[in-house]
């Protein structure tokens, strides 16, 4: 769909290294020099160093989540606003707050937050704008429980361009704007009664399982 997935520079570098290792050429023409057998060395190997990315203290408090009920425009605004705060203060442990584990959007936002954290960078967010939101409502006299914990919303959304900067404020890259796009957003309801993202796809997608999630945040 031409919309970048923000998984961080560290993931891109790792993929490049993996590709270079798997693409080594096999010598042809003159006979290759036989490999020399190296005798095994007994004894314990030195443990591999493990690098842990330290989560920095948030620069501003997290916005309140208002994700219950059926006021879909307000719910989408709350979910996307918290999600952008999460990428501006990267903490993968908080992704469950706005996305259902196992869903495509949970995986995408986790990758984004983890990549930013490991790159010691953060997003300067631009708020998403929801111009139209169409979704189900409980039948007259019914409760939200009649929706059976899942809703599909037809939405038109847009977002200005966003900049990723280092922790010292140096711009690293820019993500293109999201022009007004017709979306289909699936929300699932948690045991706490709150709705969370599961999928965000352009309505022009085929609906196949391998369709990429749209990076709304």
C-alpha atoms as a printed R data frame, in Angstrom:
    type eleno elety resid chain resno       x       y       z
1   ATOM     1    CA   UNK     A     1   0.000   0.000   0.000
2   ATOM     2    CA   UNK     A     2   3.076   2.263   0.017
3   ATOM     3    CA   UNK     A     3   2.753   3.159   3.694
4   ATOM     4    CA   UNK     A     4   5.927   2.467   5.736
5   ATOM     5    CA   UNK     A     5   5.854   0.245   8.778
6   ATOM     6    CA   UNK     A     6   7.811   1.842  11.601
7   ATOM     7    CA   UNK     A     7   9.902  -0.982  13.001
8   ATOM     8    CA   UNK     A     8  13.066   1.017  13.740
9   ATOM     9    CA   UNK     A     9  16.480   1.278  12.124
10  ATOM    10    CA   UNK     A    10  17.815  -1.553  14.277
11  ATOM    11    CA   UNK     A    11  15.436  -4.029  12.598
12  ATOM    12    CA   UNK     A    12  16.489  -2.815   9.130
13  ATOM    13    CA   UNK     A    13  20.195  -3.226   9.947
14  ATOM    14    CA   UNK     A    14  19.588  -6.687  11.395
15  ATOM    15    CA   UNK     A    15  17.721  -7.742   8.245
16  ATOM    16    CA   UNK     A    16  20.570  -6.483   6.041
17  ATOM    17    CA   UNK     A    17  23.153  -8.416   8.029
18  ATOM    18    CA   UNK     A    18  21.072 -11.588   7.861
19  ATOM    19    CA   UNK     A    19  20.721 -11.180   4.098
20  ATOM    20    CA   UNK     A    20  24.472 -10.734   3.594
21  ATOM    21    CA   UNK     A    21  25.214 -13.858   5.582
22  ATOM    22    CA   UNK     A    22  22.724 -16.002   3.685
23  ATOM    23    CA   UNK     A    23  23.894 -14.719   0.299
24  ATOM    24    CA   UNK     A    24  27.575 -15.759   0.469
25  ATOM    25    CA   UNK     A    25  28.788 -17.078  -2.928
26  ATOM    26    CA   UNK     A    26  30.206 -20.586  -3.401
27  ATOM    27    CA   UNK     A    27  33.707 -20.610  -5.072
28  ATOM    28    CA   UNK     A    28  33.716 -21.843  -8.685
29  ATOM    29    CA   UNK     A    29  36.487 -22.516 -11.249
30  ATOM    30    CA   UNK     A    30  39.736 -23.359  -9.389
31  ATOM    31    CA   UNK     A    31  39.388 -25.846  -6.580
32  ATOM    32    CA   UNK     A    32  38.655 -24.219  -3.289
33  ATOM    33    CA   UNK     A    33  41.140 -24.673  -0.443
34  ATOM    34    CA   UNK     A    34  39.990 -27.558   1.784
35  ATOM    35    CA   UNK     A    35  38.652 -26.467   5.115
36  ATOM    36    CA   UNK     A    36  40.940 -27.086   8.077
37  ATOM    37    CA   UNK     A    37  39.447 -29.066  10.933
38  ATOM    38    CA   UNK     A    38  39.835 -27.215  14.216
39  ATOM    39    CA   UNK     A    39  40.074 -29.492  17.260
40  ATOM    40    CA   UNK     A    40  37.381 -28.948  19.854
41  ATOM    41    CA   UNK     A    41  38.444 -26.984  22.906
42  ATOM    42    CA   UNK     A    42  37.241 -28.348  26.194
43  ATOM    43    CA   UNK     A    43  36.017 -26.062  28.913
44  ATOM    44    CA   UNK     A    44  33.134 -23.647  29.413
45  ATOM    45    CA   UNK     A    45  32.514 -20.960  26.796
46  ATOM    46    CA   UNK     A    46  32.252 -17.324  27.814
47  ATOM    47    CA   UNK     A    47  28.590 -16.271  28.126
48  ATOM    48    CA   UNK     A    48  27.286 -13.963  25.397
49  ATOM    49    CA   UNK     A    49  26.709 -10.417  26.546
50  ATOM    50    CA   UNK     A    50  23.040  -9.420  26.653
51  ATOM    51    CA   UNK     A    51  22.085  -5.817  25.954
52  ATOM    52    CA   UNK     A    52  18.888  -4.577  27.545
53  ATOM    53    CA   UNK     A    53  17.130  -1.466  26.247
54  ATOM    54    CA   UNK     A    54  16.273   0.725  29.222
55  ATOM    55    CA   UNK     A    55  12.846   2.348  29.032
56  ATOM    56    CA   UNK     A    56  13.243   6.086  29.679
57  ATOM    57    CA   UNK     A    57  10.890   7.983  31.956
58  ATOM    58    CA   UNK     A    58   7.952   9.441  29.979
59  ATOM    59    CA   UNK     A    59   8.381  13.100  29.104
60  ATOM    60    CA   UNK     A    60   4.688  13.797  29.690
61  ATOM    61    CA   UNK     A    61   1.979  11.786  31.520
62  ATOM    62    CA   UNK     A    62  -0.078   9.318  29.503
63  ATOM    63    CA   UNK     A    63  -3.505  10.557  28.371
64  ATOM    64    CA   UNK     A    64  -6.542   8.960  29.975
65  ATOM    65    CA   UNK     A    65  -8.066   6.103  28.001
66  ATOM    66    CA   UNK     A    66 -11.806   6.446  27.382
67  ATOM    67    CA   UNK     A    67 -12.558   3.286  25.443
68  ATOM    68    CA   UNK     A    68 -15.844   1.916  26.804
69  ATOM    69    CA   UNK     A    69 -19.359   2.369  25.444
70  ATOM    70    CA   UNK     A    70 -20.277   2.884  21.793
71  ATOM    71    CA   UNK     A    71 -19.182   6.464  21.045
72  ATOM    72    CA   UNK     A    72 -16.916   5.191  18.259
73  ATOM    73    CA   UNK     A    73 -15.352   8.525  17.155
74  ATOM    74    CA   UNK     A    74 -14.355   9.322  20.738
75  ATOM    75    CA   UNK     A    75 -13.046   5.773  21.281
76  ATOM    76    CA   UNK     A    76 -10.912   5.903  18.123
77  ATOM    77    CA   UNK     A    77  -9.560   9.326  19.111
78  ATOM    78    CA   UNK     A    78  -8.641   8.018  22.571
79  ATOM    79    CA   UNK     A    79  -6.985   4.840  21.254
80  ATOM    80    CA   UNK     A    80  -4.972   6.661  18.586
81  ATOM    81    CA   UNK     A    81  -4.006   9.467  20.979
82  ATOM    82    CA   UNK     A    82  -2.681   7.013  23.565
83  ATOM    83    CA   UNK     A    83  -0.928   5.046  20.819
84  ATOM    84    CA   UNK     A    84   0.887   8.138  19.608
85  ATOM    85    CA   UNK     A    85   1.855   9.029  23.179
86  ATOM    86    CA   UNK     A    86   3.249   5.473  23.467
87  ATOM    87    CA   UNK     A    87   5.452   5.983  20.385
88  ATOM    88    CA   UNK     A    88   6.529   9.390  21.666
89  ATOM    89    CA   UNK     A    89   7.494   7.676  24.959
90  ATOM    90    CA   UNK     A    90   8.443   4.193  23.669
91  ATOM    91    CA   UNK     A    91   7.423   1.359  25.983
92  ATOM    92    CA   UNK     A    92   6.457  -1.951  24.314
93  ATOM    93    CA   UNK     A    93   4.992  -3.198  27.614
94  ATOM    94    CA   UNK     A    94   2.095  -0.738  27.239
95  ATOM    95    CA   UNK     A    95   0.890  -1.878  23.811
96  ATOM    96    CA   UNK     A    96  -1.766  -4.102  25.439
97  ATOM    97    CA   UNK     A    97  -3.488  -0.889  26.544
98  ATOM    98    CA   UNK     A    98  -4.628  -0.097  22.994
99  ATOM    99    CA   UNK     A    99  -4.319  -3.327  20.981
100 ATOM   100    CA   UNK     A   100  -5.412  -6.921  21.546
101 ATOM   101    CA   UNK     A   101  -2.502  -9.392  21.865
102 ATOM   102    CA   UNK     A   102  -2.319 -11.718  18.859
103 ATOM   103    CA   UNK     A   103  -3.850  -9.135  16.501
104 ATOM   104    CA   UNK     A   104  -1.991  -7.540  13.594
105 ATOM   105    CA   UNK     A   105  -2.043  -4.030  15.069
106 ATOM   106    CA   UNK     A   106  -0.631  -5.262  18.383
107 ATOM   107    CA   UNK     A   107   2.300  -6.799  16.491
108 ATOM   108    CA   UNK     A   108   2.872  -3.671  14.407
109 ATOM   109    CA   UNK     A   109   2.750  -1.161  17.288
110 ATOM   110    CA   UNK     A   110   4.939  -3.431  19.449
111 ATOM   111    CA   UNK     A   111   7.554  -3.501  16.660
112 ATOM   112    CA   UNK     A   112   7.354   0.266  16.307
113 ATOM   113    CA   UNK     A   113   7.767   0.920  20.032
114 ATOM   114    CA   UNK     A   114  10.526  -1.674  20.416
115 ATOM   115    CA   UNK     A   115  12.440  -0.308  17.410
116 ATOM   116    CA   UNK     A   116  12.246   3.267  18.711
117 ATOM   117    CA   UNK     A   117  13.321   2.176  22.190
118 ATOM   118    CA   UNK     A   118  16.353   0.251  20.928
119 ATOM   119    CA   UNK     A   119  17.313   3.067  18.546
120 ATOM   120    CA   UNK     A   120  17.070   5.570  21.427
121 ATOM   121    CA   UNK     A   121  14.599   7.577  19.394
122 ATOM   122    CA   UNK     A   122  11.011   8.701  19.647
123 ATOM   123    CA   UNK     A   123   8.149   9.893  17.499
124 ATOM   124    CA   UNK     A   124   7.012  13.482  17.261
125 ATOM   125    CA   UNK     A   125   3.362  12.597  16.641
126 ATOM   126    CA   UNK     A   126   0.746  14.325  14.547
127 ATOM   127    CA   UNK     A   127  -2.799  13.542  15.605
128 ATOM   128    CA   UNK     A   128  -4.910  11.334  13.355
129 ATOM   129    CA   UNK     A   129  -8.135  12.921  12.117
130 ATOM   130    CA   UNK     A   130 -11.310  10.822  11.760
131 ATOM   131    CA   UNK     A   131 -13.645  12.583   9.350
132 ATOM   132    CA   UNK     A   132 -16.273   9.826   9.161
133 ATOM   133    CA   UNK     A   133 -16.951   6.900  11.467
134 ATOM   134    CA   UNK     A   134 -19.768   4.428  10.858
135 ATOM   135    CA   UNK     A   135 -20.353   1.557  13.275
136 ATOM   136    CA   UNK     A   136 -23.028  -0.557  14.933
137 ATOM   137    CA   UNK     A   137 -25.097   0.459  17.924
138 ATOM   138    CA   UNK     A   138 -26.951  -1.799  20.356
139 ATOM   139    CA   UNK     A   139 -30.567  -2.452  19.538
140 ATOM   140    CA   UNK     A   140 -33.132  -0.243  21.256
141 ATOM   141    CA   UNK     A   141 -33.072  -1.054  24.941
142 ATOM   142    CA   UNK     A   142 -30.065  -3.368  24.484
143 ATOM   143    CA   UNK     A   143 -26.644  -3.089  26.079
144 ATOM   144    CA   UNK     A   144 -23.154  -3.060  24.593
145 ATOM   145    CA   UNK     A   145 -23.014  -6.795  25.367
146 ATOM   146    CA   UNK     A   146 -25.289  -7.415  22.359
147 ATOM   147    CA   UNK     A   147 -22.328  -6.532  20.121
148 ATOM   148    CA   UNK     A   148 -20.607  -9.762  21.267
149 ATOM   149    CA   UNK     A   149 -17.245  -8.143  21.912
150 ATOM   150    CA   UNK     A   150 -16.378  -7.282  18.295
151 ATOM   151    CA   UNK     A   151 -17.181  -4.363  16.010
152 ATOM   152    CA   UNK     A   152 -16.093  -3.408  12.498
153 ATOM   153    CA   UNK     A   153 -16.043   0.315  11.782
154 ATOM   154    CA   UNK     A   154 -16.021   2.010   8.383
155 ATOM   155    CA   UNK     A   155 -13.782   5.035   8.808
156 ATOM   156    CA   UNK     A   156 -12.179   7.802   6.791
157 ATOM   157    CA   UNK     A   157  -8.957   8.951   8.469
158 ATOM   158    CA   UNK     A   158  -5.903  11.060   7.734
159 ATOM   159    CA   UNK     A   159  -2.705  12.060   9.505
160 ATOM   160    CA   UNK     A   160  -0.030  14.728   8.834
161 ATOM   161    CA   UNK     A   161   3.614  13.751   8.353
162 ATOM   162    CA   UNK     A   162   5.577  12.727  11.449
163 ATOM   163    CA   UNK     A   163   9.248  13.051  12.407
164 ATOM   164    CA   UNK     A   164  11.354  10.528  14.327
165 ATOM   165    CA   UNK     A   165  14.067  12.190  16.411
166 ATOM   166    CA   UNK     A   166  16.906  11.066  18.667
167 ATOM   167    CA   UNK     A   167  16.658  11.539  22.410
168 ATOM   168    CA   UNK     A   168  18.761  14.677  21.975
169 ATOM   169    CA   UNK     A   169  16.200  16.075  19.533
170 ATOM   170    CA   UNK     A   170  18.074  15.479  16.265
171 ATOM   171    CA   UNK     A   171  15.717  14.531  13.377
172 ATOM   172    CA   UNK     A   172  16.397  11.018  12.067
173 ATOM   173    CA   UNK     A   173  13.686  10.388   9.501
174 ATOM   174    CA   UNK     A   174  10.207  11.468   8.456
175 ATOM   175    CA   UNK     A   175   7.150   9.349   7.789
176 ATOM   176    CA   UNK     A   176   4.863  10.517   5.028
177 ATOM   177    CA   UNK     A   177   1.424  11.855   5.731
178 ATOM   178    CA   UNK     A   178  -1.581   9.587   5.525
179 ATOM   179    CA   UNK     A   179  -3.878  11.184   2.967
180 ATOM   180    CA   UNK     A   180  -7.621  10.787   3.672
181 ATOM   181    CA   UNK     A   181  -8.110   7.046   3.340
182 ATOM   182    CA   UNK     A   182 -11.165   4.798   3.632
183 ATOM   183    CA   UNK     A   183 -10.414   2.253   6.336
184 ATOM   184    CA   UNK     A   184 -12.005  -0.753   7.960
185 ATOM   185    CA   UNK     A   185 -11.072  -0.925  11.637
186 ATOM   186    CA   UNK     A   186 -11.824  -3.944  13.817
187 ATOM   187    CA   UNK     A   187 -12.093  -3.437  17.569
188 ATOM   188    CA   UNK     A   188 -12.263  -6.200  20.175
189 ATOM   189    CA   UNK     A   189 -13.622  -5.742  23.683
190 ATOM   190    CA   UNK     A   190 -11.486  -6.792  26.647
191 ATOM   191    CA   UNK     A   191 -12.596  -8.282  29.941
192 ATOM   192    CA   UNK     A   192 -12.457  -4.752  31.398
193 ATOM   193    CA   UNK     A   193 -15.105  -3.597  28.917
194 ATOM   194    CA   UNK     A   194 -12.614  -1.505  26.940
195 ATOM   195    CA   UNK     A   195 -12.343  -1.637  23.146
196 ATOM   196    CA   UNK     A   196  -8.924  -2.117  21.554
197 ATOM   197    CA   UNK     A   197  -7.548  -2.198  18.021
198 ATOM   198    CA   UNK     A   198  -7.242  -5.549  16.271
199 ATOM   199    CA   UNK     A   199  -6.882  -4.664  12.575
200 ATOM   200    CA   UNK     A   200  -6.648  -1.437  10.578
201 ATOM   201    CA   UNK     A   201  -6.860  -2.050   6.833
202 ATOM   202    CA   UNK     A   202  -7.576   0.093   3.815
203 ATOM   203    CA   UNK     A   203 -10.974  -0.791   2.384
204 ATOM   204    CA   UNK     A   204  -9.212  -1.299  -0.954
205 ATOM   205    CA   UNK     A   205  -7.293  -4.287   0.505
206 ATOM   206    CA   UNK     A   206  -8.264  -7.734  -0.680
207 ATOM   207    CA   UNK     A   207  -9.069  -8.943   2.819
208 ATOM   208    CA   UNK     A   208  -6.394 -11.647   2.661
209 ATOM   209    CA   UNK     A   209  -4.664 -12.642   5.904
210 ATOM   210    CA   UNK     A   210  -1.315 -11.339   4.622
211 ATOM   211    CA   UNK     A   211  -2.594  -7.827   3.862
212 ATOM   212    CA   UNK     A   212  -0.334  -5.451   5.803
213 ATOM   213    CA   UNK     A   213  -1.820  -3.403   8.627
214 ATOM   214    CA   UNK     A   214  -1.945   0.306   7.996
215 ATOM   215    CA   UNK     A   215   0.313   2.456  10.190
216 ATOM   216    CA   UNK     A   216  -2.381   4.860  11.368
217 ATOM   217    CA   UNK     A   217  -0.375   6.022  14.388
